């Protein structure tokens, strides 16, 4: 039975969209904006992102909040 599920690492996410940082992808995952899951525990674990979820977030105009600091 064929499946179209493709999983990618956070680093691979940052390579798909230039300028996107590792920490921004982690934040999107933590906020539930993109789907991902952790394999293993601690240093042996890895976070894998559903590529379709990641790309759909940006195709639908997903916006990433920018922390703006006051310049006064």
C-alpha positions in Angstrom: 0.0 0.0 0.0 1.7 3.2 -1.2 1.9 6.2 1.1 2.7 9.8 0.4 3.9 10.7 3.9 7.3 12.3 3.8 9.2 13.2 7.0 12.0 15.7 7.1 14.3 17.1 9.9 14.2 20.6 11.1 17.5 21.3 9.3 15.9 20.1 6.1 13.0 22.6 6.7 15.4 25.5 6.9 17.0 24.4 3.6 13.6 24.5 1.8 12.9 28.1 2.8 16.0 30.3 2.7 16.3 32.6 5.7 14.2 30.4 8.0 16.0 29.5 11.2 16.1 26.3 13.1 14.5 28.0 16.1 11.7 29.4 14.1 10.8 25.9 12.9 10.9 24.7 16.5 8.6 27.5 17.5 6.1 26.7 14.8 6.1 23.1 16.0 5.6 24.1 19.7 2.7 26.4 18.7 1.1 23.6 16.7 1.3 25.5 13.4 3.0 22.5 11.7 2.8 18.8 12.5 5.8 17.0 13.8 6.8 14.3 16.3 9.8 13.3 18.4 11.5 9.9 18.0 13.5 8.6 20.9 14.4 10.5 24.0 16.9 13.2 24.9 20.0 13.5 22.7 19.1 10.2 21.0 15.8 11.6 19.9 15.0 13.5 16.7 12.2 15.8 15.7 10.6 14.8 12.4 8.3 17.2 10.5 5.6 16.2 8.1 6.8 17.9 4.9 3.2 18.4 3.6 2.2 20.2 6.8 5.3 22.4 6.7 4.8 23.4 3.1 1.1 24.0 3.4 1.7 26.4 6.3 3.6 28.7 4.0 1.5 28.1 0.9 -1.5 29.2 2.8 0.3 32.5 3.7 1.4 31.4 7.2 2.9 34.3 9.0 5.6 34.2 11.6 5.3 36.9 14.3 8.2 39.2 14.5 9.2 40.5 17.9 9.4 44.2 17.5 11.3 46.2 20.0 10.6 49.8 20.8 13.3 52.2 19.6 12.5 55.0 22.0 
